[in-house]
């Protein structure tokens, strides 16, 4: 009778054990990278919302003729287009320009709306303190008025 060369049961068990270890390690690495990717993606989205809000506020402040405030709302007035309203709440900021309403879901720790010292009708700065992963991230935006505009209005 011819002897057939084959693996022994011990060799097969050792090979299956090593395969199981490699597969479980691969799954663990995959799962950890997946969690890391999702966390990074969420951080990126939150940072993008903050940067977009900051960009829109800067542009609106720069292009505005004048800015007023009422309670928790900024009213940005332009000479050649509709007003823009910013409503500031604890968990979000709403930007409404009559055509599009943007809602920024951002946690606001605190904010300050500064008014001109010689004319309390007009807003000249806003500081938003945004909570970002246990840190406080300030956004500070100012509006420059000309002396002529301040004294004539």
mmCIF file of the C-alpha atoms, coordinates in Angstrom:
data_MODEL
# 
_entry.id   MODEL 
# 
loop_
_atom_site.group_PDB 
_atom_site.id 
_atom_site.type_symbol 
_atom_site.label_atom_id 
_atom_site.label_alt_id 
_atom_site.label_comp_id 
_atom_site.label_asym_id 
_atom_site.label_entity_id 
_atom_site.label_seq_id 
_atom_site.pdbx_PDB_ins_code 
_atom_site.Cartn_x 
_atom_site.Cartn_y 
_atom_site.Cartn_z 
_atom_site.occupancy 
_atom_site.B_iso_or_equiv 
_atom_site.pdbx_formal_charge 
_atom_site.auth_seq_id 
_atom_site.auth_comp_id 
_atom_site.auth_asym_id 
_atom_site.auth_atom_id 
_atom_site.pdbx_PDB_model_num 
ATOM 1   C CA . UNK A 1 1   ? 0.000   0.000   0.000  1.00 0.00 ? 1   UNK A CA 1 
ATOM 2   C CA . UNK A 1 2   ? 1.199   3.377   -0.908 1.00 0.00 ? 2   UNK A CA 1 
ATOM 3   C CA . UNK A 1 3   ? 1.609   5.939   1.835  1.00 0.00 ? 3   UNK A CA 1 
ATOM 4   C CA . UNK A 1 4   ? -0.379  9.149   1.204  1.00 0.00 ? 4   UNK A CA 1 
ATOM 5   C CA . UNK A 1 5   ? 1.276   12.331  2.313  1.00 0.00 ? 5   UNK A CA 1 
ATOM 6   C CA . UNK A 1 6   ? -1.187  14.551  4.172  1.00 0.00 ? 6   UNK A CA 1 
ATOM 7   C CA . UNK A 1 7   ? -1.388  16.950  7.070  1.00 0.00 ? 7   UNK A CA 1 
ATOM 8   C CA . UNK A 1 8   ? -1.920  15.620  10.518 1.00 0.00 ? 8   UNK A CA 1 
ATOM 9   C CA . UNK A 1 9   ? -4.809  16.760  12.650 1.00 0.00 ? 9   UNK A CA 1 
ATOM 10  C CA . UNK A 1 10  ? -2.386  18.703  14.884 1.00 0.00 ? 10  UNK A CA 1 
ATOM 11  C CA . UNK A 1 11  ? -1.000  20.623  11.916 1.00 0.00 ? 11  UNK A CA 1 
ATOM 12  C CA . UNK A 1 12  ? -4.515  21.537  10.746 1.00 0.00 ? 12  UNK A CA 1 
ATOM 13  C CA . UNK A 1 13  ? -5.516  22.711  14.234 1.00 0.00 ? 13  UNK A CA 1 
ATOM 14  C CA . UNK A 1 14  ? -2.363  24.872  14.512 1.00 0.00 ? 14  UNK A CA 1 
ATOM 15  C CA . UNK A 1 15  ? -3.015  26.372  11.058 1.00 0.00 ? 15  UNK A CA 1 
ATOM 16  C CA . UNK A 1 16  ? -6.655  27.153  11.984 1.00 0.00 ? 16  UNK A CA 1 
ATOM 17  C CA . UNK A 1 17  ? -5.544  28.682  15.278 1.00 0.00 ? 17  UNK A CA 1 
ATOM 18  C CA . UNK A 1 18  ? -3.026  30.944  13.543 1.00 0.00 ? 18  UNK A CA 1 
ATOM 19  C CA . UNK A 1 19  ? -5.644  31.885  10.914 1.00 0.00 ? 19  UNK A CA 1 
ATOM 20  C CA . UNK A 1 20  ? -8.140  32.746  13.660 1.00 0.00 ? 20  UNK A CA 1 
ATOM 21  C CA . UNK A 1 21  ? -5.595  34.985  15.391 1.00 0.00 ? 21  UNK A CA 1 
ATOM 22  C CA . UNK A 1 22  ? -4.761  36.794  12.121 1.00 0.00 ? 22  UNK A CA 1 
ATOM 23  C CA . UNK A 1 23  ? -8.455  37.244  11.239 1.00 0.00 ? 23  UNK A CA 1 
ATOM 24  C CA . UNK A 1 24  ? -9.388  38.565  14.700 1.00 0.00 ? 24  UNK A CA 1 
ATOM 25  C CA . UNK A 1 25  ? -6.414  40.951  14.685 1.00 0.00 ? 25  UNK A CA 1 
ATOM 26  C CA . UNK A 1 26  ? -7.413  42.173  11.214 1.00 0.00 ? 26  UNK A CA 1 
ATOM 27  C CA . UNK A 1 27  ? -11.002 42.742  12.350 1.00 0.00 ? 27  UNK A CA 1 
ATOM 28  C CA . UNK A 1 28  ? -9.828  44.667  15.433 1.00 0.00 ? 28  UNK A CA 1 
ATOM 29  C CA . UNK A 1 29  ? -7.576  46.903  13.336 1.00 0.00 ? 29  UNK A CA 1 
ATOM 30  C CA . UNK A 1 30  ? -10.371 47.471  10.798 1.00 0.00 ? 30  UNK A CA 1 
ATOM 31  C CA . UNK A 1 31  ? -12.894 48.340  13.526 1.00 0.00 ? 31  UNK A CA 1 
ATOM 32  C CA . UNK A 1 32  ? -10.468 50.765  15.237 1.00 0.00 ? 32  UNK A CA 1 
ATOM 33  C CA . UNK A 1 33  ? -9.696  52.525  11.959 1.00 0.00 ? 33  UNK A CA 1 
ATOM 34  C CA . UNK A 1 34  ? -13.398 52.750  11.163 1.00 0.00 ? 34  UNK A CA 1 
ATOM 35  C CA . UNK A 1 35  ? -14.112 54.409  14.532 1.00 0.00 ? 35  UNK A CA 1 
ATOM 36  C CA . UNK A 1 36  ? -11.147 56.774  14.048 1.00 0.00 ? 36  UNK A CA 1 
ATOM 37  C CA . UNK A 1 37  ? -12.331 57.659  10.545 1.00 0.00 ? 37  UNK A CA 1 
ATOM 38  C CA . UNK A 1 38  ? -15.861 58.453  11.743 1.00 0.00 ? 38  UNK A CA 1 
ATOM 39  C CA . UNK A 1 39  ? -14.562 60.603  14.622 1.00 0.00 ? 39  UNK A CA 1 
ATOM 40  C CA . UNK A 1 40  ? -12.227 62.465  12.258 1.00 0.00 ? 40  UNK A CA 1 
ATOM 41  C CA . UNK A 1 41  ? -15.039 63.003  9.770  1.00 0.00 ? 41  UNK A CA 1 
ATOM 42  C CA . UNK A 1 42  ? -17.319 64.432  12.493 1.00 0.00 ? 42  UNK A CA 1 
ATOM 43  C CA . UNK A 1 43  ? -14.548 66.765  13.703 1.00 0.00 ? 43  UNK A CA 1 
ATOM 44  C CA . UNK A 1 44  ? -13.959 67.906  10.131 1.00 0.00 ? 44  UNK A CA 1 
ATOM 45  C CA . UNK A 1 45  ? -17.661 68.628  9.626  1.00 0.00 ? 45  UNK A CA 1 
ATOM 46  C CA . UNK A 1 46  ? -17.838 70.605  12.883 1.00 0.00 ? 46  UNK A CA 1 
ATOM 47  C CA . UNK A 1 47  ? -14.713 72.595  11.988 1.00 0.00 ? 47  UNK A CA 1 
ATOM 48  C CA . UNK A 1 48  ? -16.158 73.252  8.522  1.00 0.00 ? 48  UNK A CA 1 
ATOM 49  C CA . UNK A 1 49  ? -19.387 74.602  10.046 1.00 0.00 ? 49  UNK A CA 1 
ATOM 50  C CA . UNK A 1 50  ? -17.411 76.930  12.309 1.00 0.00 ? 50  UNK A CA 1 
ATOM 51  C CA . UNK A 1 51  ? -15.230 78.185  9.454  1.00 0.00 ? 51  UNK A CA 1 
ATOM 52  C CA . UNK A 1 52  ? -18.254 78.715  7.197  1.00 0.00 ? 52  UNK A CA 1 
ATOM 53  C CA . UNK A 1 53  ? -20.053 80.676  9.919  1.00 0.00 ? 53  UNK A CA 1 
ATOM 54  C CA . UNK A 1 54  ? -16.943 82.764  10.538 1.00 0.00 ? 54  UNK A CA 1 
ATOM 55  C CA . UNK A 1 55  ? -16.539 83.429  6.821  1.00 0.00 ? 55  UNK A CA 1 
ATOM 56  C CA . UNK A 1 56  ? -20.171 84.474  6.370  1.00 0.00 ? 56  UNK A CA 1 
ATOM 57  C CA . UNK A 1 57  ? -20.096 86.716  9.446  1.00 0.00 ? 57  UNK A CA 1 
ATOM 58  C CA . UNK A 1 58  ? -16.897 88.424  8.272  1.00 0.00 ? 58  UNK A CA 1 
ATOM 59  C CA . UNK A 1 59  ? -18.292 88.996  4.789  1.00 0.00 ? 59  UNK A CA 1 
ATOM 60  C CA . UNK A 1 60  ? -21.630 90.274  6.103  1.00 0.00 ? 60  UNK A CA 1 
ATOM 61  C CA . UNK A 1 61  ? -19.928 92.616  8.593  1.00 0.00 ? 61  UNK A CA 1 
ATOM 62  C CA . UNK A 1 62  ? -17.548 93.916  5.914  1.00 0.00 ? 62  UNK A CA 1 
ATOM 63  C CA . UNK A 1 63  ? -20.248 94.556  3.289  1.00 0.00 ? 63  UNK A CA 1 
ATOM 64  C CA . UNK A 1 64  ? -22.923 95.912  5.652  1.00 0.00 ? 64  UNK A CA 1 
ATOM 65  C CA . UNK A 1 65  ? -23.864 99.559  5.809  1.00 0.00 ? 65  UNK A CA 1 
ATOM 66  C CA . UNK A 1 66  ? -24.784 99.188  9.450  1.00 0.00 ? 66  UNK A CA 1 
ATOM 67  C CA . UNK A 1 67  ? -25.597 96.470  11.985 1.00 0.00 ? 67  UNK A CA 1 
ATOM 68  C CA . UNK A 1 68  ? -28.132 96.582  14.786 1.00 0.00 ? 68  UNK A CA 1 
ATOM 69  C CA . UNK A 1 69  ? -29.048 94.112  17.497 1.00 0.00 ? 69  UNK A CA 1 
ATOM 70  C CA . UNK A 1 70  ? -32.306 93.157  19.144 1.00 0.00 ? 70  UNK A CA 1 
ATOM 71  C CA . UNK A 1 71  ? -32.305 90.643  22.008 1.00 0.00 ? 71  UNK A CA 1 
ATOM 72  C CA . UNK A 1 72  ? -30.429 87.573  20.673 1.00 0.00 ? 72  UNK A CA 1 
ATOM 73  C CA . UNK A 1 73  ? -30.574 88.718  17.071 1.00 0.00 ? 73  UNK A CA 1 
ATOM 74  C CA . UNK A 1 74  ? -28.255 90.664  14.771 1.00 0.00 ? 74  UNK A CA 1 
ATOM 75  C CA . UNK A 1 75  ? -29.812 92.655  11.940 1.00 0.00 ? 75  UNK A CA 1 
ATOM 76  C CA . UNK A 1 76  ? -27.339 93.362  9.159  1.00 0.00 ? 76  UNK A CA 1 
ATOM 77  C CA . UNK A 1 77  ? -28.473 96.112  6.799  1.00 0.00 ? 77  UNK A CA 1 
ATOM 78  C CA . UNK A 1 78  ? -27.210 96.658  3.267  1.00 0.00 ? 78  UNK A CA 1 
ATOM 79  C CA . UNK A 1 79  ? -27.854 99.525  0.882  1.00 0.00 ? 79  UNK A CA 1 
ATOM 80  C CA . UNK A 1 80  ? -28.398 97.366  -2.186 1.00 0.00 ? 80  UNK A CA 1 
ATOM 81  C CA . UNK A 1 81  ? -29.895 94.111  -0.899 1.00 0.00 ? 81  UNK A CA 1 
ATOM 82  C CA . UNK A 1 82  ? -32.165 92.576  1.722  1.00 0.00 ? 82  UNK A CA 1 
ATOM 83  C CA . UNK A 1 83  ? -31.347 92.498  5.408  1.00 0.00 ? 83  UNK A CA 1 
ATOM 84  C CA . UNK A 1 84  ? -29.677 89.463  6.939  1.00 0.00 ? 84  UNK A CA 1 
ATOM 85  C CA . UNK A 1 85  ? -30.758 88.242  10.353 1.00 0.00 ? 85  UNK A CA 1 
ATOM 86  C CA . UNK A 1 86  ? -28.603 86.175  12.700 1.00 0.00 ? 86  UNK A CA 1 
ATOM 87  C CA . UNK A 1 87  ? -30.454 84.514  15.574 1.00 0.00 ? 87  UNK A CA 1 
ATOM 88  C CA . UNK A 1 88  ? -28.096 83.268  18.289 1.00 0.00 ? 88  UNK A CA 1 
ATOM 89  C CA . UNK A 1 89  ? -29.199 80.383  20.499 1.00 0.00 ? 89  UNK A CA 1 
ATOM 90  C CA . UNK A 1 90  ? -27.248 78.132  22.859 1.00 0.00 ? 90  UNK A CA 1 
ATOM 91  C CA . UNK A 1 91  ? -27.064 75.147  20.475 1.00 0.00 ? 91  UNK A CA 1 
ATOM 92  C CA . UNK A 1 92  ? -27.279 76.804  17.077 1.00 0.00 ? 92  UNK A CA 1 
ATOM 93  C CA . UNK A 1 93  ? -27.120 79.999  15.034 1.00 0.00 ? 93  UNK A CA 1 
ATOM 94  C CA . UNK A 1 94  ? -29.637 80.741  12.293 1.00 0.00 ? 94  UNK A CA 1 
ATOM 95  C CA . UNK A 1 95  ? -28.679 82.994  9.375  1.00 0.00 ? 95  UNK A CA 1 
ATOM 96  C CA . UNK A 1 96  ? -31.693 84.209  7.408  1.00 0.00 ? 96  UNK A CA 1 
ATOM 97  C CA . UNK A 1 97  ? -31.266 86.338  4.300  1.00 0.00 ? 97  UNK A CA 1 
ATOM 98  C CA . UNK A 1 98  ? -34.876 86.092  3.027  1.00 0.00 ? 98  UNK A CA 1 
ATOM 99  C CA . UNK A 1 99  ? -33.862 83.616  0.289  1.00 0.00 ? 99  UNK A CA 1 
ATOM 100 C CA . UNK A 1 100 ? -31.874 81.012  2.209  1.00 0.00 ? 100 UNK A CA 1 
ATOM 101 C CA . UNK A 1 101 ? -31.976 80.014  5.849  1.00 0.00 ? 101 UNK A CA 1 
ATOM 102 C CA . UNK A 1 102 ? -28.758 78.478  7.168  1.00 0.00 ? 102 UNK A CA 1 
ATOM 103 C CA . UNK A 1 103 ? -28.666 76.750  10.528 1.00 0.00 ? 103 UNK A CA 1 
ATOM 104 C CA . UNK A 1 104 ? -25.283 76.176  12.140 1.00 0.00 ? 104 UNK A CA 1 
ATOM 105 C CA . UNK A 1 105 ? -25.489 73.539  14.862 1.00 0.00 ? 105 UNK A CA 1 
ATOM 106 C CA . UNK A 1 106 ? -22.686 74.827  17.051 1.00 0.00 ? 106 UNK A CA 1 
ATOM 107 C CA . UNK A 1 107 ? -22.550 74.930  20.838 1.00 0.00 ? 107 UNK A CA 1 
ATOM 108 C CA . UNK A 1 108 ? -22.203 78.551  21.973 1.00 0.00 ? 108 UNK A CA 1 
ATOM 109 C CA . UNK A 1 109 ? -20.754 78.905  25.472 1.00 0.00 ? 109 UNK A CA 1 
ATOM 110 C CA . UNK A 1 110 ? -21.191 82.663  25.520 1.00 0.00 ? 110 UNK A CA 1 
ATOM 111 C CA . UNK A 1 111 ? -21.246 85.653  23.207 1.00 0.00 ? 111 UNK A CA 1 
ATOM 112 C CA . UNK A 1 112 ? -20.784 89.395  23.339 1.00 0.00 ? 112 UNK A CA 1 
ATOM 113 C CA . UNK A 1 113 ? -22.290 92.007  21.048 1.00 0.00 ? 113 UNK A CA 1 
ATOM 114 C CA . UNK A 1 114 ? -20.395 95.289  21.260 1.00 0.00 ? 114 UNK A CA 1 
ATOM 115 C CA . UNK A 1 115 ? -21.980 98.614  20.363 1.00 0.00 ? 115 UNK A CA 1 
ATOM 116 C CA . UNK A 1 116 ? -20.422 101.921 19.436 1.00 0.00 ? 116 UNK A CA 1 
ATOM 117 C CA . UNK A 1 117 ? -19.649 103.998 22.487 1.00 0.00 ? 117 UNK A CA 1 
ATOM 118 C CA . UNK A 1 118 ? -21.096 107.227 21.095 1.00 0.00 ? 118 UNK A CA 1 
ATOM 119 C CA . UNK A 1 119 ? -24.040 105.577 19.306 1.00 0.00 ? 119 UNK A CA 1 
ATOM 120 C CA . UNK A 1 120 ? -25.612 102.565 21.014 1.00 0.00 ? 120 UNK A CA 1 
ATOM 121 C CA . UNK A 1 121 ? -27.814 101.797 18.010 1.00 0.00 ? 121 UNK A CA 1 
ATOM 122 C CA . UNK A 1 122 ? -25.006 100.288 15.959 1.00 0.00 ? 122 UNK A CA 1 
ATOM 123 C CA . UNK A 1 123 ? -23.097 97.066  16.566 1.00 0.00 ? 123 UNK A CA 1 
ATOM 124 C CA . UNK A 1 124 ? -19.366 97.288  15.945 1.00 0.00 ? 124 UNK A CA 1 
ATOM 125 C CA . UNK A 1 125 ? -18.228 93.837  17.100 1.00 0.00 ? 125 UNK A CA 1 
ATOM 126 C CA . UNK A 1 126 ? -19.340 90.357  17.991 1.00 0.00 ? 126 UNK A CA 1 
ATOM 127 C CA . UNK A 1 127 ? -17.453 87.719  19.910 1.00 0.00 ? 127 UNK A CA 1 
ATOM 128 C CA . UNK A 1 128 ? -18.748 84.148  19.893 1.00 0.00 ? 128 UNK A CA 1 
ATOM 129 C CA . UNK A 1 129 ? -17.233 81.653  22.310 1.00 0.00 ? 129 UNK A CA 1 
ATOM 130 C CA . UNK A 1 130 ? -17.761 78.272  20.670 1.00 0.00 ? 130 UNK A CA 1 
ATOM 131 C CA . UNK A 1 131 ? -17.288 75.000  22.522 1.00 0.00 ? 131 UNK A CA 1 
ATOM 132 C CA . UNK A 1 132 ? -15.086 72.678  20.514 1.00 0.00 ? 132 UNK A CA 1 
ATOM 133 C CA . UNK A 1 133 ? -14.071 69.409  22.196 1.00 0.00 ? 133 UNK A CA 1 
ATOM 134 C CA . UNK A 1 134 ? -13.779 70.714  25.740 1.00 0.00 ? 134 UNK A CA 1 
ATOM 135 C CA . UNK A 1 135 ? -12.017 73.851  24.441 1.00 0.00 ? 135 UNK A CA 1 
ATOM 136 C CA . UNK A 1 136 ? -13.398 77.321  23.956 1.00 0.00 ? 136 UNK A CA 1 
ATOM 137 C CA . UNK A 1 137 ? -12.818 78.697  20.462 1.00 0.00 ? 137 UNK A CA 1 
ATOM 138 C CA . UNK A 1 138 ? -13.473 82.447  20.109 1.00 0.00 ? 138 UNK A CA 1 
ATOM 139 C CA . UNK A 1 139 ? -14.633 84.101  16.900 1.00 0.00 ? 139 UNK A CA 1 
ATOM 140 C CA . UNK A 1 140 ? -14.103 87.862  17.012 1.00 0.00 ? 140 UNK A CA 1 
ATOM 141 C CA . UNK A 1 141 ? -15.426 90.022  14.172 1.00 0.00 ? 141 UNK A CA 1 
ATOM 142 C CA . UNK A 1 142 ? -15.493 93.813  14.023 1.00 0.00 ? 142 UNK A CA 1 
ATOM 143 C CA . UNK A 1 143 ? -17.286 96.365  11.874 1.00 0.00 ? 143 UNK A CA 1 
ATOM 144 C CA . UNK A 1 144 ? -15.526 99.576  10.921 1.00 0.00 ? 144 UNK A CA 1 
ATOM 145 C CA . UNK A 1 145 ? -17.791 102.586 10.493 1.00 0.00 ? 145 UNK A CA 1 
ATOM 146 C CA . UNK A 1 146 ? -16.632 105.838 8.951  1.00 0.00 ? 146 UNK A CA 1 
ATOM 147 C CA . UNK A 1 147 ? -16.847 108.938 11.132 1.00 0.00 ? 147 UNK A CA 1 
ATOM 148 C CA . UNK A 1 148 ? -19.056 110.547 8.517  1.00 0.00 ? 148 UNK A CA 1 
ATOM 149 C CA . UNK A 1 149 ? -21.542 107.664 8.725  1.00 0.00 ? 149 UNK A CA 1 
ATOM 150 C CA . UNK A 1 150 ? -21.641 107.668 12.526 1.00 0.00 ? 150 UNK A CA 1 
ATOM 151 C CA . UNK A 1 151 ? -22.273 111.399 12.862 1.00 0.00 ? 151 UNK A CA 1 
ATOM 152 C CA . UNK A 1 152 ? -24.820 111.643 10.046 1.00 0.00 ? 152 UNK A CA 1 
ATOM 153 C CA . UNK A 1 153 ? -27.065 108.765 11.110 1.00 0.00 ? 153 UNK A CA 1 
# 
